[in-house]
Amino acid sequence: MLDLQRLRALHAVSVHGTVGAAAAALGFTPSAVSQQIAKLERETRTVLLEREGRGVRLTDDAWHLVD
């Protein structure tokens, strides 16, 4: 079973568009949110975020988890 806090971090990134904004909304540091998503990527054995300049883009696999 996937960790709910990690899924919340991914959902926050999908809503807010950046790890920093997601972290602020969740009350965590950007590093903590990045670590949660990295752990979720290891659990699911898939890439969930692609870096785009200063922001990120969710992969199709990530959108399936968020939906």
Buried (B, 14 or more C-beta within 10 A) or exposed (E): EEEEEBBBBBBBBBEBBBBBBBBBEBEBEBEBBBBBBBBBBEEBEBEBBEEEEEBBEBBEBBEEBBE
